[in-house]
């Protein structure tokens, strides 16, 4: 989904900074953006580490001259029965899905200009509807982002910085392909009867990057999964 989110940044007039799950994939995104005549950078950082999160923001400002929009898209999922979830699983998921979002948002907010900063976080439709057993840890971690987003909206609102949350449903990605082993069940849970595309999620993110009077809100891009 990273290329689609980067494309969304371009549509809003921005220059994206990204990192996928490896250097090669990240450089592919940068190359695609630069081929369009725009600036882009790939910065590797552990978002759950305070120093690295702050360092990534500093490097972004140095590379591109500023930071206007943060899209929190890093995430990890560990699925399984409650009785089989290890404490190490809990720590890992919360470190990436919650701590990482908090630290990135904290660091970015400190460098965003008043009046136009945007913090957009990618959540999940499972905050509204958990379709079956096995999703306890993932749903818990992503649900924490609801409270975080609303608190950020209140705290940063006086500076004109917005914070919003996007909840994708079943989206056709490498991690969850529309022709994968779990696709049929997910499809039947949507009102539209199909998987969404990364471009459809990116369109909502791009809208929020330009929306000045929307904050503290949740947007479902889930094909009616929570309907």
C-alpha positions in Angstrom: 0.0 0.0 0.0 3.0 2.3 0.4 3.3 3.2 -3.3 -0.4 4.1 -3.4 -0.1 6.3 -0.3 3.0 7.9 -1.9 0.9 8.6 -5.0 -1.8 10.1 -2.8 0.8 12.5 -1.4 1.7 13.5 -4.9 -1.9 14.3 -5.7 -2.0 16.6 -2.8 1.2 18.4 -3.9 3.5 16.7 -1.4 6.9 15.0 -1.6 6.7 11.6 0.1 9.1 10.0 2.6 8.5 6.2 2.9 9.9 2.9 3.9 8.3 -0.4 3.2 9.4 -3.7 4.7 12.8 -3.7 3.0 15.3 -1.5 1.3 14.6 -2.7 -2.2 10.8 -2.2 -1.9 11.4 1.3 -0.4 13.7 2.3 -3.2 11.2 1.0 -5.8 8.6 3.5 -4.3 11.2 6.3 -4.4 12.1 5.5 -8.0 8.5 5.5 -9.1 7.9 8.9 -7.5 11.1 10.4 -8.9 10.2 9.1 -12.4 7.3 11.5 -12.2 9.7 14.4 -11.6 9.0 14.8 -7.9 11.2 14.4 -4.8 11.0 11.4 -2.5 13.2 9.7 0.1 13.4 6.3 1.8 14.3 6.5 5.5 14.7 3.4 7.6 13.8 3.6 11.3 12.4 1.6 14.2 9.2 3.7 15.0 9.0 2.1 18.4 12.4 3.6 19.4 12.1 7.2 20.5 15.6 8.2 19.2 15.0 6.6 15.8 11.5 8.1 15.5 12.8 11.6 16.2 15.8 11.0 13.9 13.5 10.0 11.0 11.6 13.2 11.4 14.8 15.3 11.6 16.1 13.6 8.4 12.9 14.2 6.7 13.0 17.9 7.4 16.6 18.1 6.3 15.9 16.1 3.1 12.8 17.9 2.0 12.7 21.1 3.9 9.8 20.4 6.2 7.1 18.0 7.3 3.4 18.7 6.8 1.7 15.3 6.8 2.5 12.1 8.7 0.8 8.8 7.7 1.3 6.1 10.3 1.1 3.0 8.2 3.5 0.6 10.1 1.8 -2.3 11.6 2.1 -6.0 12.6 -0.5 -8.6 13.2 -0.2 -11.7 15.4 -3.4 -13.9 15.1 -4.2 -16.9 17.3 -6.2 -18.2 20.2 -6.1 -16.2 23.3 -4.6 -19.0 25.4 -1.7 -19.3 22.9 -0.6 -15.7 22.8 2.8 -15.2 24.4 3.8 -12.1 26.3 6.4 -11.6 23.7 3.7 -11.4 21.0 1.8 -8.8 23.1 4.9 -6.7 23.6 5.9 -6.8 19.9 2.4 -5.9 18.6 1.9 -3.1 21.0 5.4 -1.8 20.4 4.8 -1.4 16.6 1.0 -0.7 16.5 0.7 1.6 19.5 4.0 2.8 20.8 5.4 3.4 17.3 2.4 5.5 16.3 2.6 7.5 19.5 6.3 8.2 19.1 6.1 9.1 15.4 3.1 11.4 16.0 4.9 13.0 19.0 8.1 13.6 17.0 6.2 14.8 13.9 3.9 17.2 15.7 6.9 19.0 17.2 8.2 19.8 13.7 4.9 20.5 11.9 3.9 24.1 11.0 0.9 25.5 12.7 -2.2 25.7 10.6 -1.5 22.9 8.1 -0.1 19.8 9.9 -1.9 16.5 9.3 -1.5 13.2 11.3 -3.3 10.3 9.5 -3.2 6.9 11.1 -4.1 3.6 9.4 -6.2 1.5 11.7 -8.5 -1.5 10.9 -12.1 -2.4 10.5 -11.6 -4.8 13.4 -12.0 -1.9 15.8 -15.7 -1.9 14.8 -16.3 -5.6 14.1 -14.1 -8.6 15.0 -15.3 -11.2 12.5 -14.2 -14.3 14.5 -11.8 -15.7 17.1 -8.1 -15.2 16.9 -8.0 -11.4 16.5 -7.8 -10.4 20.1 -4.3 -8.9 20.1 -4.5 -7.2 16.7 -7.9 -5.7 17.5 -6.8 -4.5 20.9 -3.7 -2.8 19.6 -5.6 -1.0 16.8 -8.4 0.0 19.1 -5.9 2.0 21.2 -5.4 4.2 18.1 -9.0 5.5 18.4 -8.3 7.1 21.8 -4.9 8.3 20.7 -6.3 10.0 17.6 -9.0 11.8 19.5 -6.6 12.9 22.1 -4.2 14.2 19.5 -7.0 16.1 17.8 -7.9 17.9 21.0 -4.3 18.7 22.0 -3.1 19.8 18.6 -6.3 21.4 17.4 -5.3 24.9 18.8 -2.3 24.8 16.5 -4.4 23.9 13.5 -3.0 20.4 13.2 -5.5 17.7 12.5 -5.5 14.0 13.5 -7.7 11.4 11.9 -8.0 7.6 11.6 -8.6 5.5 8.5 -10.0 1.9 9.0 -9.4 -0.3 6.0 -11.4 -3.5 5.6 -10.3 -6.4 3.4 -7.8 -4.8 1.0 -6.0 -6.6 -1.8 -2.3 -6.5 -0.8 0.6 -8.8 -0.7 -0.2 -9.6 3.0 -3.9 -10.3 2.3 -4.4 -11.0 -1.4 -7.9 -11.1 -2.8 -7.3 -14.6 -4.1 -5.7 -15.8 -0.8 -6.9 -18.7 1.4 -9.0 -16.4 3.7 -10.4 -14.2 0.9 -13.8 -15.9 0.4 -14.9 -15.5 4.1 -13.7 -11.9 4.2 -15.5 -11.0 1.0 -18.9 -12.3 2.3 -18.5 -10.1 5.3 -18.5 -6.9 3.2 -21.7 -5.2 2.0 -20.1 -4.7 -1.5 -19.0 -8.3 -1.8 -15.5 -7.6 -2.8 -12.0 -6.7 -1.6 -11.0 -3.0 -1.7 -7.9 -1.7 -3.4 -4.9 0.1 -1.9 -5.8 3.0 -4.2 -9.2 3.3 -2.5 -7.5 3.6 0.9 -5.0 6.1 -0.5 -7.8 8.3 -1.9 -9.2 8.7 1.6 -5.8 9.5 3.0 -5.2 12.1 0.3 -8.5 13.7 1.1 -7.6 14.0 4.8 -4.2 15.4 3.9 -6.0 18.4 2.4 -9.0 18.6 4.7 -8.6 21.5 7.2 -11.9 21.2 9.2 -11.9 17.4 9.8 -10.2 16.1 12.9 -10.6 13.4 15.6 -12.6 11.4 13.1 -12.7 7.8 12.0 -13.2 6.8 8.3 -14.1 3.3 7.3 -12.9 2.2 3.9 -14.2 -1.3 4.4 -16.8 -2.0 1.8 -19.5 -2.1 4.5 -17.6 -4.6 6.7 -18.9 -2.8 9.8 -22.4 -2.1 8.4 
